[in-house]
Amino acid sequence: MTIDVTAQRVIPLPPERVATYAMDWRHDADWTQGIRTAELSAEAAGGGFGPGAEVTRTAYFLGRRIDYVLRVAAYDPPRLLDMISVAGPMPMHVTYTFEPHPRGTHARIRVQGGEGGFYRLAAPLLAGRVRASLAKDLRDLERRLVEQG
């Protein structure tokens, strides 16, 4: 994979609170850069959200519309949500982790991917943009949760 970017932040709230909000696909467009829509397009084998469920997202990145589907590979709330793209313009692996920290929650997002065409050639530029976008996502996640009280 040509891109491997991680952003992290300590959020002054308990992991259960942070993870419950961040792992809920219905909130994706509220705090994740560029995502305009997200919908549960396939439920997990036992129903609802969990391993095997698929979320279809429409996003805009570098002025381009990107439609992609992420399948849940691992789901262990409030600690881990791991998703792999099964449809879209490039292979992508997105991992959210939430660990207890003395000041609240150590939140981390890791994005890996981008082997295809344009993305392979633009990897150095994209990595910087993705890193900045993920850092803003975590700031926005904190702001939204703190505002909710």
C-alpha positions in Angstrom: 0.0 0.0 0.0 1.3 3.4 -0.8 -0.3 5.4 1.9 -0.1 4.6 5.6 -1.2 7.5 7.8 -2.1 7.7 11.4 -3.6 10.6 13.4 -4.1 10.5 17.2 -5.5 12.8 19.9 -6.4 12.6 23.6 -10.1 13.5 24.0 -11.1 14.4 27.6 -14.1 12.0 27.7 -14.4 8.3 28.6 -13.6 5.8 25.8 -17.2 4.4 25.9 -18.6 7.8 25.1 -16.1 8.6 22.3 -16.3 5.2 20.7 -20.1 5.0 20.8 -20.4 8.2 18.8 -17.4 7.7 16.5 -18.2 4.1 15.6 -21.8 4.9 14.7 -21.9 5.2 10.9 -24.9 7.6 11.2 -22.5 10.2 12.6 -19.8 9.9 9.9 -20.8 13.0 8.0 -20.9 15.0 11.2 -17.2 14.7 12.1 -15.4 13.1 9.2 -13.8 15.4 6.6 -15.4 15.3 3.2 -18.0 12.7 3.9 -21.4 13.9 2.7 -23.4 10.7 3.2 -23.0 7.3 4.9 -25.5 4.5 4.9 -25.6 1.0 6.2 -25.8 -0.9 2.9 -25.5 -4.4 4.3 -26.1 -5.7 7.8 -23.8 -8.1 9.7 -24.8 -11.7 9.6 -26.6 -11.4 12.9 -28.2 -8.2 11.9 -27.3 -4.6 12.5 -23.7 -3.3 12.6 -20.8 -5.6 13.2 -18.3 -7.8 11.3 -19.5 -8.2 7.8 -21.7 -5.1 7.8 -21.1 -2.7 4.9 -21.2 1.1 5.0 -21.5 3.0 1.7 -20.0 6.5 1.8 -19.9 9.4 -0.6 -17.1 11.8 0.1 -15.2 14.6 -1.6 -11.4 14.7 -1.4 -9.1 17.0 -3.4 -12.2 18.2 -5.3 -13.1 14.7 -6.5 -16.2 12.8 -5.6 -15.4 9.4 -4.2 -18.0 6.7 -3.7 -16.8 3.7 -1.7 -18.0 0.8 0.4 -16.3 -0.3 3.7 -16.9 -3.7 5.1 -16.4 -4.2 8.9 -13.6 -6.6 9.4 -13.4 -6.3 13.2 -15.7 -4.6 15.7 -14.8 -4.6 19.4 -16.5 -1.6 21.1 -15.4 0.6 22.7 -11.8 -0.4 21.6 -11.7 -1.1 17.9 -13.4 -0.6 14.5 -11.5 -2.0 11.5 -12.9 -1.6 8.0 -11.7 -2.6 4.5 -12.9 -1.2 1.2 -14.8 -3.6 -1.0 -15.8 -1.1 -3.6 -14.3 2.2 -4.6 -11.5 3.9 -6.6 -8.7 2.5 -4.5 -8.0 -0.2 -1.9 -8.4 1.2 1.6 -8.1 0.0 5.2 -9.4 2.2 8.0 -8.8 1.5 11.6 -10.3 3.4 14.6 -9.0 2.6 18.1 -10.0 4.1 21.4 -7.9 3.4 24.5 -8.2 4.6 28.1 -5.9 7.5 28.9 -5.3 9.4 32.2 -6.9 12.4 30.6 -9.8 10.6 28.9 -9.5 8.6 25.6 -6.5 8.1 23.3 -8.3 8.2 19.9 -6.4 7.0 16.8 -7.3 6.7 13.2 -5.1 4.9 10.7 -5.7 4.9 6.9 -3.8 2.6 4.6 -4.3 2.3 0.9 -4.0 4.0 -2.5 -2.2 1.6 -4.8 -4.2 2.4 -8.0 -3.4 4.8 -10.8 -3.7 8.5 -9.8 -3.4 7.5 -6.1 -0.1 5.7 -6.6 1.4 8.6 -8.4 0.1 11.2 -6.0 0.9 9.2 -2.8 3.4 11.8 -1.2 0.9 14.6 -1.7 -2.1 12.5 -0.6 -0.4 11.3 2.6 0.0 14.8 3.8 -3.5 15.8 2.9 -4.9 12.6 4.5 -2.9 13.2 7.7 -4.2 16.8 8.0 -7.7 15.6 7.3 -7.6 12.9 10.0 -6.2 15.4 12.5 -9.1 17.7 11.8 -11.5 14.8 12.1 -10.3 14.1 15.6 -10.5 17.8 16.6 -14.0 17.9 15.2 -15.0 14.7 17.0 -13.7 16.2 20.3 -15.5 19.5 19.7 -18.8 17.8 18.8 -18.7 15.6 21.9 -17.7 18.3 24.3 -20.5 20.6 22.9 -23.0 17.8 23.5 -22.0 17.9 27.2 
